[in-house]
Amino acid sequence: MRLRSAPLEDWLRDYYFTAEIDISSSGVHSYSMAELRALTGLRHADVDRLVFDDGYSLGAPEVRAAVARHVGGVEPDHVMTTSGSGEAISLVLSALLQAGDEVVVVEPGYHLLSEYATALGCRISTWWLDPERDWRPDLDELASLVTPRTRAIIVNFPQNPTGATLTGTELHRLFAIADGVGAYVLWDGAFTDLTYDAPPLPSAPALYDRAVGFGTFSKAFGLPGLRFGWCVAPPALLTECVRIRDYTTLHVSPLVELLALGVLDNAQAFIRPRLEQAATGRATLLEWAAAHPDLVSLAAPAGGVTAFPRLKGLGDTDEFCDELFQKRGVLVIPGSCFGHPQHVRVGFGGRAEQLTEGLDRLADALTQARR
């Protein structure tokens, strides 16, 4: 197995920590430890009582139960806690797929979902989201891609980087398409709680018995550095995940699970303020795009905290994004990281003043580039 370089991570590695204004992020404004303690009621004495023993392979029982309550419609024995959703995704893909399996992957999308399956030797069929449809998923196209040999359909809705998602009717049709060929649906639900014009979609594993759901604290919860995530899957598949984990991370840190339990028991205290902040940021971004129709073309994101506008007049945004960072201190992600070089990923989940200033500088740079 040989993984190719991840362009998104390569770009962020070079720019992320020195950006004056970051309007690239796919997450919300991060919480501090002090804020976590205030929102959970966690006391120093609670931490002091913690003993750094080894943990459970599938996660502490009380934490698995808390994840099940948060996700809804699933039992704790279907839950595995992980070091971020990245570990969950890589474990499930490694346990479920093998060379030669047919896999359908939605694009543009997060690199792990497609590249890991590619590295495993799977035969990839791409379910392309079309910018001419404002990135709206076409279920007829998905139906044309699956065959009796399709092992898995891998999706993330709401979607990174486009913000597109499914309706409830489309969700059920997706499961019907998968069921028709006996395929698994691997559902990256990192942005499940971040929706604006409709309520969050229900848990995929609660609706389809061959669905696997992934979740994380890195997006809606505002806790990316805690590195806590989970998957919800049939217990037999989790057993196979443990066989792989026994050679790698073994378990999640008991300190991480202690903090995670407090967060899960107070989930809306973390999510609600950041969702409100993101909704304001989304409105700011849409107003900005409407004020600059000569510079950008933008489909309104239905969920998540990223949008994927096209920068008019630019065939490739890499050099522009580099100059935007070097000369104006603003970080966005060039669309080449997602296979669409005329676009950029803009994040609107952070501080309002950063977003406004960053968009102003972006508009100035685009105006200069067109002269």
Backbone hydrogen bonds in HBPLUS format (Angstrom, degrees):
<---DONOR---> <-ACCEPTOR-->    atom                        ^
c    i                          cat <-CA-CA->   ^        H-A-AA   ^      H-
h    n   atom  resd res      DA  || num        DHA   H-A  angle D-A-AA Bond
n    s   type  num  typ     dist DA aas  dist angle  dist       angle   num
A0010-ASP N   A0006-ALA O   2.95 MM   4  6.17 158.9  1.99 158.6 165.5     1
A0011-TRP N   A0007-PRO O   2.93 MM   4  6.10 158.8  1.97 149.6 154.3     2
A0012-LEU N   A0008-LEU O   3.01 MM   4  6.29 168.7  2.02 153.4 156.2     3
A0013-ARG N   A0009-GLU O   2.86 MM   4  5.89 153.6  1.93 146.5 153.7     4
A0014-ASP N   A0011-TRP O   3.21 MM   3  5.53 130.2  2.47 102.7 114.1     5
A0015-TYR N   A0012-LEU O   3.16 MM   3  5.14 129.6  2.43  96.0 109.2     6
A0016-TYR N   A0012-LEU O   2.77 MM   4  4.90 162.8  1.80 141.3 146.4     7
A0018-THR N   A0015-TYR O   3.24 MM   3  5.81 152.3  2.32 117.0 124.8     8
A0021-ILE N   A0329-GLY O   2.87 MM 308  6.02 154.0  1.93 172.4 167.5     9
A0331-LEU N   A0021-ILE O   2.84 MM 310  6.22 158.0  1.89 163.8 169.2    10
A0023-ILE N   A0331-LEU O   3.07 MM 308  5.85 150.9  2.16 148.6 156.7    11
A0347-GLY N   A0023-ILE O   2.74 MM 324  4.97 165.1  1.76 114.9 120.3    12
A0031-TYR N   A0222-GLY O   2.88 MM 191  5.72 159.6  1.93 159.5 155.6    13
A0036-LEU N   A0032-SER O   2.92 MM   4  6.23 154.8  1.98 147.1 154.7    14
A0037-ARG N   A0033-MET O   2.91 MM   4  6.18 162.8  1.94 154.1 157.7    15
A0038-ALA N   A0034-ALA O   3.01 MM   4  6.22 155.8  2.07 143.5 150.4    16
A0039-LEU N   A0035-GLU O   2.92 MM   4  6.09 157.2  1.97 151.6 157.0    17
A0040-THR N   A0036-LEU O   3.01 MM   4  6.08 140.1  2.17 146.7 156.7    18
A0041-GLY N   A0037-ARG O   2.83 MM   4  5.48 137.8  2.00 143.1 151.8    19
A0046-ASP N   A0043-ARG O   2.98 MM   3  5.24 128.9  2.25 102.2 115.4    20
A0047-VAL N   A0043-ARG O   3.37 MM   4  6.86 151.0  2.47 148.1 155.1    21
A0048-ASP N   A0044-HIS O   2.88 MM   4  6.17 157.3  1.94 151.5 158.9    22
A0049-ARG N   A0045-ALA O   3.09 MM   4  6.26 137.5  2.28 141.6 150.1    23
A0050-LEU N   A0047-VAL O   3.01 MM   3  5.36 153.7  2.08 109.6 118.0    24
A0053-ASP N   A0051-VAL O   2.83 MM   2  5.66 140.2  1.99 101.5  91.1    25
A0059-GLY N   A0056-TYR O   3.15 MM   3  4.80 144.4  2.28  92.7 103.3    26
A0081-THR N   A0058-LEU O   3.07 MM  23  6.04 156.2  2.13 128.0 133.5    27
A0063-VAL N   A0060-ALA O   2.94 MM   3  5.30 127.4  2.22 109.2 123.6    28
A0064-ARG N   A0060-ALA O   2.94 MM   4  6.24 161.7  1.98 162.7 168.8    29
A0065-ALA N   A0061-PRO O   3.00 MM   4  6.19 155.3  2.06 145.6 152.3    30
A0066-ALA N   A0062-GLU O   3.09 MM   4  6.23 145.6  2.22 130.6 139.5    31
A0067-VAL N   A0063-VAL O   2.92 MM   4  6.23 155.2  1.98 152.2 158.3    32
A0068-ALA N   A0064-ARG O   3.00 MM   4  6.25 161.8  2.03 147.8 152.6    33
A0069-ARG N   A0065-ALA O   2.99 MM   4  6.28 153.5  2.06 145.6 152.4    34
A0070-HIS N   A0066-ALA O   2.99 MM   4  6.21 157.9  2.04 145.6 151.7    35
A0071-VAL N   A0067-VAL O   2.83 MM   4  6.06 167.2  1.85 162.4 165.2    36
A0072-GLY N   A0068-ALA O   2.88 MM   4  5.82 165.3  1.90 146.8 151.8    37
A0078-HIS N   A0075-GLU O   2.98 MM   3  5.68 164.3  2.00 124.4 128.5    38
A0079-VAL N   A0076-PRO O   3.03 MM   3  5.30 163.4  2.06 118.2 119.6    39
A0233-ALA N   A0078-HIS O   2.79 MM 155  5.19 152.2  1.86 149.1 153.6    40
A0080-MET N   A0231-CYS O   2.98 MM 151  5.43 150.5  2.07 158.5 163.3    41
A0231-CYS N   A0080-MET O   2.97 MM 151  5.43 148.8  2.07 149.7 159.1    42
A0082-THR N   A0229-GLY O   2.85 MM 147  4.99 167.5  1.87 128.2 127.1    43
A0084-GLY N   A0082-THR O   3.04 MM   2  5.56 122.3  2.38 107.0  90.9    44
A0229-GLY N   A0082-THR O   2.91 MM 147  4.99 151.9  1.99 143.5 139.5    45
A0089-ILE N   A0085-SER O   2.83 MM   4  6.07 163.7  1.85 159.3 162.2    46
A0090-SER N   A0086-GLY O   3.03 MM   4  6.18 168.6  2.05 149.4 152.7    47
A0091-LEU N   A0087-GLU O   2.91 MM   4  6.02 158.3  1.96 151.9 157.9    48
A0092-VAL N   A0088-ALA O   3.02 MM   4  6.18 166.9  2.03 151.5 155.0    49
A0093-LEU N   A0089-ILE O   2.94 MM   4  6.06 169.9  1.95 155.2 158.5    50
A0094-SER N   A0090-SER O   3.01 MM   4  5.99 157.6  2.06 139.6 146.2    51
A0095-ALA N   A0091-LEU O   2.92 MM   4  6.08 150.0  2.01 145.9 154.4    52
A0096-LEU N   A0092-VAL O   2.85 MM   4  5.87 150.0  1.94 152.5 160.2    53
A0097-LEU N   A0093-LEU O   2.97 MM   4  5.58 164.5  1.99 145.1 149.3    54
A0101-ASP N   A0098-GLN O   3.06 MM   3  5.87 165.0  2.08 148.0 149.7    55
A0100-GLY N   A0121-GLY O   2.88 MM  21  5.98 163.3  1.91 125.4 127.0    56
A0123-ARG N   A0101-ASP O   2.71 MM  22  5.87 161.1  1.74 151.5 158.3    57
A0151-ARG N   A0102-GLU O   2.74 MM  49  5.60 163.1  1.76 153.1 157.1    58
A0103-VAL N   A0123-ARG O   2.95 MM  20  6.11 161.5  1.99 157.0 157.4    59
A0125-SER N   A0103-VAL O   2.83 MM  22  6.13 158.8  1.88 158.5 162.0    60
A0104-VAL N   A0152-ALA O   2.98 MM  48  6.41 162.5  2.01 155.4 159.8    61
A0154-ILE N   A0104-VAL O   2.76 MM  50  6.12 168.9  1.77 167.7 169.9    62
A0105-VAL N   A0125-SER O   2.95 MM  20  6.38 154.8  2.02 160.3 168.3    63
A0127-TRP N   A0105-VAL O   2.83 MM  22  5.79 168.5  1.85 139.9 143.9    64
A0106-VAL N   A0154-ILE O   3.24 MM  48  6.61 153.4  2.32 170.1 177.9    65
A0107-GLU N   A0127-TRP O   3.04 MM  20  6.03 157.9  2.09 137.1 136.7    66
A0129-LEU N   A0107-GLU O   2.79 MM  22  6.13 150.5  1.87 159.7 169.2    67
A0113-LEU N   A0110-TYR O   3.11 MM   3  5.94 138.4  2.29 123.8 132.1    68
A0114-SER N   A0111-HIS O   3.19 MM   3  5.65 136.3  2.39 109.7 120.0    69
A0115-GLU N   A0111-HIS O   2.83 MM   4  5.72 162.4  1.86 172.1 176.2    70
A0116-TYR N   A0112-LEU O   3.36 MM   4  5.59 158.6  2.41 126.2 131.7    71
A0118-THR N   A0114-SER O   3.05 MM   4  6.29 154.0  2.11 148.7 156.9    72
A0119-ALA N   A0115-GLU O   2.88 MM   4  6.09 157.8  1.93 147.3 152.5    73
A0120-LEU N   A0116-TYR O   3.04 MM   4  6.31 136.8  2.23 140.2 151.7    74
A0122-CYS N   A0117-ALA O   3.12 MM   5  5.63 161.4  2.15 160.7 156.0    75
A0121-GLY N   A0118-THR O   2.94 MM   3  5.26 156.6  2.00 108.6 116.0    76
A0133-ARG N   A0130-ASP O   2.95 MM   3  5.36 153.5  2.02 112.0 120.4    77
A0135-TRP N   A0130-ASP O   2.88 MM   5  4.85 151.0  1.96 139.2 137.5    78
A0134-ASP N   A0131-PRO O   3.01 MM   3  4.76 153.6  2.08 108.0 107.9    79
A0136-ARG N   A0133-ARG O   3.09 MM   3  5.51 166.7  2.11 112.8 116.8    80
A0141-GLU N   A0138-ASP O   3.16 MM   3  5.44 123.3  2.50 100.6 113.4    81
A0142-LEU N   A0138-ASP O   3.23 MM   4  6.68 156.4  2.29 145.2 151.6    82
A0143-ALA N   A0139-LEU O   2.95 MM   4  6.18 160.7  1.99 147.1 151.7    83
A0144-SER N   A0140-ASP O   3.09 MM   4  6.38 140.4  2.26 139.6 149.9    84
A0144-SER N   A0141-GLU O   3.02 MM   3  5.07 124.2  2.34  95.9 110.7    85
A0145-LEU N   A0142-LEU O   2.95 MM   3  5.17 143.6  2.09 104.6 115.8    86
A0146-VAL N   A0142-LEU O   3.34 MM   4  6.68 143.0  2.48 156.5 164.7    87
A0150-THR N   A0147-THR O   2.95 MM   3  5.30 170.7  1.96 119.1 121.5    88
A0184-TYR N   A0151-ARG O   3.00 MM  33  6.22 175.2  2.00 139.1 138.0    89
A0153-ILE N   A0184-TYR O   2.82 MM  31  6.22 145.0  1.95 146.5 157.1    90
A0186-LEU N   A0153-ILE O   2.84 MM  33  6.10 161.5  1.87 152.0 158.4    91
A0155-VAL N   A0186-LEU O   2.96 MM  31  6.31 166.1  1.98 169.8 173.1    92
A0188-ASP N   A0155-VAL O   2.87 MM  33  6.16 178.9  1.87 157.2 157.3    93
A0159-GLN N   A0164-ALA O   2.83 MM   5  5.20 147.5  1.94 149.3 160.2    94
A0163-GLY N   A0159-GLN O   2.82 MM   4  4.72 147.4  1.93 126.3 135.0    95
A0302-ALA N   A0163-GLY O   2.81 MM 139  5.45 133.6  2.02 127.5 134.6    96
A0303-GLY N   A0163-GLY O   3.03 MM 140  4.97 139.4  2.20 131.0 141.1    97
A0171-LEU N   A0167-THR O   2.90 MM   4  6.14 151.9  1.97 149.5 157.8    98
A0172-HIS N   A0168-GLY O   3.16 MM   4  6.44 159.9  2.20 148.0 151.3    99
A0173-ARG N   A0169-THR O   3.07 MM   4  6.35 150.0  2.16 143.2 152.1   100
A0174-LEU N   A0170-GLU O   2.86 MM   4  6.12 154.9  1.92 150.5 156.9   101
A0175-PHE N   A0171-LEU O   3.16 MM   4  6.54 158.0  2.21 149.0 153.8   102
A0176-ALA N   A0172-HIS O   2.99 MM   4  6.24 149.7  2.08 141.8 150.6   103
A0177-ILE N   A0173-ARG O   2.85 MM   4  6.15 154.9  1.91 155.0 161.0   104
A0178-ALA N   A0174-LEU O   3.02 MM   4  6.33 161.8  2.06 150.5 155.1   105
A0179-ASP N   A0175-PHE O   2.81 MM   4  5.95 161.5  1.84 149.2 154.9   106
A0180-GLY N   A0176-ALA O   2.96 MM   4  6.05 143.7  2.09 140.7 149.6   107
A0181-VAL N   A0178-ALA O   3.14 MM   3  5.66 150.4  2.24 110.0 117.7   108
A0182-GLY N   A0178-ALA O   2.96 MM   4  5.98 108.0  2.50 138.2 156.8   109
A0183-ALA N   A0178-ALA O   2.89 MM   5  4.89 157.9  1.94 143.5 140.1   110
A0182-GLY N   A0179-ASP O   3.19 MM   3  4.75 154.3  2.26  93.8 101.6   111
A0185-VAL N   A0210-ARG O   3.05 MM  25  6.37 152.3  2.13 134.8 141.0   112
A0212-VAL N   A0185-VAL O   2.82 MM  27  6.23 156.2  1.88 162.5 164.3   113
A0187-TRP N   A0212-VAL O   2.76 MM  25  5.97 172.3  1.77 173.1 175.7   114
A0214-PHE N   A0187-TRP O   2.91 MM  27  6.20 148.4  2.01 166.4 161.6   115
A0189-GLY N   A0214-PHE O   2.92 MM  25  5.49 147.0  2.03 137.5 146.9   116
A0192-THR N   A0189-GLY O   3.14 MM   3  5.04 171.5  2.14 112.2 112.9   117
A0194-LEU N   A0191-PHE O   2.94 MM   3  5.32 162.2  1.97 119.4 125.2   118
A0304-GLY N   A0194-LEU O   2.76 MM 110  5.07 148.0  1.86 147.3 153.1   119
A0196-TYR N   A0302-ALA O   3.38 MM 106  6.10 150.9  2.47 162.7 157.7   120
A0206-ALA N   A0203-SER O   3.18 MM   3  5.35 137.9  2.36 101.1 112.8   121
A0207-LEU N   A0204-ALA O   2.96 MM   3  5.36 155.0  2.02 113.6 121.6   122
A0208-TYR N   A0204-ALA O   3.10 MM   4  6.24 141.5  2.25 156.2 167.8   123
A0211-ALA N   A0208-TYR O   3.07 MM   3  5.38 149.6  2.17 121.6 119.3   124
A0213-GLY N   A0232-VAL O   2.94 MM  19  5.01 152.3  2.02 141.3 146.8   125
A0232-VAL N   A0213-GLY O   2.74 MM  19  5.01 149.2  1.84 145.2 153.0   126
A0215-GLY N   A0230-TRP O   3.00 MM  15  5.27 161.4  2.04 141.9 143.8   127
A0230-TRP N   A0215-GLY O   3.01 MM  15  5.27 148.9  2.11 139.4 136.6   128
A0217-PHE N   A0228-PHE O   3.02 MM  11  5.78 150.2  2.11 174.8 166.1   129
A0223-LEU N   A0217-PHE O   3.01 MM   6  5.31 156.4  2.06 163.3 157.1   130
A0222-GLY N   A0219-LYS O   3.14 MM   3  5.61 152.3  2.22 114.1 121.9   131
A0226-LEU N   A0223-LEU O   3.19 MM   3  5.60 154.9  2.26 110.6 117.9   132
A0227-ARG N   A0224-PRO O   3.29 MM   3  5.85 153.8  2.36 112.4 118.6   133
A0237-LEU N   A0234-PRO O   2.91 MM   3  5.45 128.2  2.18 115.9 128.9   134
A0238-LEU N   A0234-PRO O   3.15 MM   4  6.52 153.8  2.22 150.1 158.1   135
A0239-THR N   A0235-PRO O   2.96 MM   4  6.25 147.5  2.07 148.5 156.8   136
A0240-GLU N   A0236-ALA O   3.36 MM   4  6.71 148.8  2.47 137.2 143.9   137
A0241-CYS N   A0237-LEU O   3.00 MM   4  6.38 147.2  2.11 144.2 154.1   138
A0242-VAL N   A0238-LEU O   2.94 MM   4  6.25 152.3  2.01 150.8 157.3   139
A0243-ARG N   A0239-THR O   3.22 MM   4  6.57 147.8  2.33 141.3 149.2   140
A0244-ILE N   A0241-CYS O   3.13 MM   3  5.32 125.3  2.44  99.5 112.6   141
A0245-ARG N   A0241-CYS O   2.88 MM   4  6.18 163.7  1.90 152.6 158.0   142
A0246-ASP N   A0242-VAL O   2.87 MM   4  5.97 143.4  2.00 151.1 158.3   143
A0247-TYR N   A0244-ILE O   2.97 MM   3  5.68 163.0  2.00 119.2 124.8   144
A0248-THR N   A0245-ARG O   2.87 MM   3  4.95 161.4  1.90 109.6 116.0   145
A0250-LEU N   A0245-ARG O   3.13 MM   5  5.23 153.9  2.20 136.5 137.8   146
A0251-HIS N   A0249-THR O   2.73 MM   2  5.62 143.8  1.86 105.5  94.8   147
A0257-GLU N   A0253-SER O   3.04 MM   4  6.40 160.2  2.08 153.4 159.2   148
A0258-LEU N   A0254-PRO O   2.94 MM   4  6.05 145.5  2.06 137.0 145.9   149
A0259-LEU N   A0255-LEU O   3.12 MM   4  6.41 165.1  2.15 152.4 154.7   150
A0260-ALA N   A0256-VAL O   2.80 MM   4  5.97 157.9  1.85 148.8 156.4   151
A0261-LEU N   A0257-GLU O   2.92 MM   4  5.99 153.4  2.00 143.7 148.9   152
A0263-VAL N   A0259-LEU O   3.07 MM   4  6.39 155.1  2.13 149.7 157.2   153
A0264-LEU N   A0260-ALA O   2.83 MM   4  6.03 169.8  1.84 160.0 161.9   154
A0265-ASP N   A0261-LEU O   3.04 MM   4  6.16 154.0  2.11 146.0 152.6   155
A0266-ASN N   A0263-VAL O   2.97 MM   3  5.13 148.8  2.07 104.0 114.1   156
A0269-ALA N   A0266-ASN O   3.03 MM   3  5.56 135.7  2.23 113.1 125.2   157
A0270-PHE N   A0267-ALA O   2.99 MM   3  5.46 142.9  2.13 110.3 120.5   158
A0271-ILE N   A0267-ALA O   2.95 MM   4  6.20 165.4  1.97 153.7 158.5   159
A0272-ARG N   A0268-GLN O   2.94 MM   4  5.34 155.4  2.00 130.9 138.5   160
A0275-LEU N   A0271-ILE O   2.86 MM   4  6.02 150.6  1.95 159.6 169.4   161
A0276-GLU N   A0272-ARG O   3.01 MM   4  6.23 160.2  2.05 155.1 159.7   162
A0277-GLN N   A0273-PRO O   3.01 MM   4  6.22 155.4  2.07 141.5 148.4   163
A0278-ALA N   A0274-ARG O   2.86 MM   4  6.01 154.7  1.93 141.7 148.8   164
A0279-ALA N   A0275-LEU O   2.87 MM   4  6.08 150.9  1.96 146.3 154.2   165
A0280-THR N   A0276-GLU O   3.15 MM   4  6.42 152.3  2.22 144.3 150.8   166
A0281-GLY N   A0277-GLN O   2.98 MM   4  6.30 156.0  2.04 145.2 152.4   167
A0282-ARG N   A0278-ALA O   2.76 MM   4  5.99 154.3  1.82 151.7 158.6   168
A0283-ALA N   A0279-ALA O   3.09 MM   4  6.31 158.6  2.14 142.3 147.3   169
A0284-THR N   A0280-THR O   2.99 MM   4  6.29 156.1  2.05 148.2 155.0   170
A0285-LEU N   A0281-GLY O   2.92 MM   4  6.17 159.4  1.96 151.5 156.5   171
A0286-LEU N   A0282-ARG O   2.93 MM   4  6.17 164.0  1.95 155.3 159.2   172
A0287-GLU N   A0283-ALA O   2.94 MM   4  6.10 157.5  2.00 148.6 154.8   173
A0288-TRP N   A0284-THR O   2.95 MM   4  6.13 154.3  2.01 145.5 153.0   174
A0289-ALA N   A0285-LEU O   2.92 MM   4  6.20 161.5  1.96 152.1 156.5   175
A0290-ALA N   A0286-LEU O   2.96 MM   4  6.13 156.3  2.02 144.5 151.1   176
A0291-ALA N   A0287-GLU O   3.02 MM   4  6.21 139.2  2.20 140.3 150.8   177
A0291-ALA N   A0288-TRP O   3.13 MM   3  5.12 126.3  2.44  94.0 108.0   178
A0292-HIS N   A0289-ALA O   3.10 MM   3  5.15 150.5  2.19 100.1 109.2   179
A0295-LEU N   A0292-HIS O   2.99 MM   3  5.40 155.8  2.05 112.8 120.4   180
A0296-VAL N   A0292-HIS O   3.14 MM   4  6.35 162.2  2.17 166.6 171.2   181
A0312-LYS N   A0295-LEU O   2.85 MM  17  5.28 150.3  1.93 139.2 145.7   182
A0297-SER N   A0310-ARG O   3.00 MM  13  5.17 147.8  2.11 142.9 151.2   183
A0310-ARG N   A0297-SER O   2.92 MM  13  5.17 162.3  1.95 151.5 154.0   184
A0348-PHE N   A0305-VAL O   2.88 MM  43  5.41 157.1  1.93 142.2 149.7   185
A0307-ALA N   A0346-VAL O   2.87 MM  39  5.36 151.3  1.96 151.9 161.5   186
A0346-VAL N   A0307-ALA O   3.00 MM  39  5.36 164.6  2.02 148.0 153.0   187
A0344-VAL N   A0309-PRO O   3.03 MM  35  5.91 145.2  2.16 159.9 170.7   188
A0311-LEU N   A0342-GLN O   3.00 MM  31  6.09 165.7  2.02 166.1 165.2   189
A0314-LEU N   A0311-LEU O   3.35 MM   3  6.02 156.6  2.41 137.6 137.0   190
A0317-THR N   A0341-PRO O   2.87 MM  24  5.84 142.4  2.01 153.3 159.1   191
A0321-CYS N   A0317-THR O   2.81 MM   4  5.94 164.6  1.83 159.0 162.4   192
A0322-ASP N   A0318-ASP O   3.00 MM   4  6.26 153.4  2.07 150.6 158.2   193
A0323-GLU N   A0319-GLU O   2.97 MM   4  6.23 162.1  2.00 151.9 156.3   194
A0324-LEU N   A0320-PHE O   2.81 MM   4  6.02 152.8  1.88 150.2 159.0   195
A0325-PHE N   A0321-CYS O   3.09 MM   4  6.26 148.0  2.20 139.0 146.1   196
A0326-GLN N   A0322-ASP O   2.87 MM   4  6.11 171.3  1.88 154.6 157.2   197
A0327-LYS N   A0323-GLU O   2.84 MM   4  5.60 168.4  1.85 149.2 152.6   198
A0328-ARG N   A0324-LEU O   3.09 MM   4  5.22 138.0  2.27 117.1 128.5   199
A0330-VAL N   A0324-LEU O   3.27 MM   6  5.74 169.4  2.28 127.6 124.8   200
A0329-GLY N   A0325-PHE O   2.95 MM   4  4.40 136.2  2.15 115.4 120.4   201
A0333-ILE N   A0345-ARG O   3.27 MM  12  4.96 174.6  2.27 141.0 142.5   202
A0345-ARG N   A0333-ILE O   2.76 MM  12  4.96 157.5  1.81 143.0 150.9   203
A0337-CYS N   A0334-PRO O   3.12 MM   3  6.07 163.7  2.14 125.4 128.7   204
A0335-GLY N   A0343-HIS O   2.63 MM   8  4.49 132.8  1.85 152.1 136.7   205
A0338-PHE N   A0335-GLY O   2.84 MM   3  5.36 159.7  1.88 116.1 123.1   206
A0340-HIS N   A0335-GLY O   2.91 MM   5  4.78 160.9  1.95 134.2 128.0   207
A0339-GLY N   A0336-SER O   3.21 MM   3  4.76 171.5  2.22  98.6 100.8   208
A0343-HIS N   A0340-HIS O   3.06 MM   3  5.81 167.2  2.07 128.8 132.3   209
A0355-LEU N   A0351-ARG O   3.10 MM   4  6.41 160.2  2.14 153.4 158.9   210
A0356-THR N   A0352-ALA O   3.00 MM   4  6.24 168.4  2.02 155.6 158.1   211
A0357-GLU N   A0353-GLU O   3.08 MM   4  6.13 167.3  2.10 143.2 147.1   212
A0358-GLY N   A0354-GLN O   2.84 MM   4  5.85 159.3  1.88 146.8 153.8   213
A0359-LEU N   A0355-LEU O   2.90 MM   4  6.03 160.1  1.94 152.1 156.7   214
A0360-ASP N   A0356-THR O   3.04 MM   4  6.22 154.7  2.10 144.8 151.9   215
A0361-ARG N   A0357-GLU O   3.01 MM   4  6.28 161.6  2.05 152.5 156.6   216
A0362-LEU N   A0358-GLY O   2.90 MM   4  6.09 149.2  2.00 142.4 151.9   217
A0363-ALA N   A0359-LEU O   2.90 MM   4  6.11 159.7  1.94 149.9 154.2   218
A0364-ASP N   A0360-ASP O   3.02 MM   4  6.29 158.3  2.07 146.8 152.8   219
A0365-ALA N   A0361-ARG O   2.93 MM   4  6.12 159.3  1.98 146.7 152.2   220
A0366-LEU N   A0362-LEU O   2.95 MM   4  6.17 155.7  2.01 149.1 155.7   221
A0367-THR N   A0363-ALA O   2.92 MM   4  6.12 157.4  1.97 149.2 155.4   222
A0368-GLN N   A0364-ASP O   2.98 MM   4  6.23 159.1  2.03 149.3 154.6   223
A0369-ALA N   A0365-ALA O   2.93 MM   4  6.11 151.2  2.01 143.3 151.7   224
A0370-ARG N   A0366-LEU O   3.13 MM   4  6.32 135.3  2.34 142.7 152.5   225
A0371-ARG N   A0368-GLN O   3.21 MM   3  5.44 157.0  2.26 105.6 112.5   226
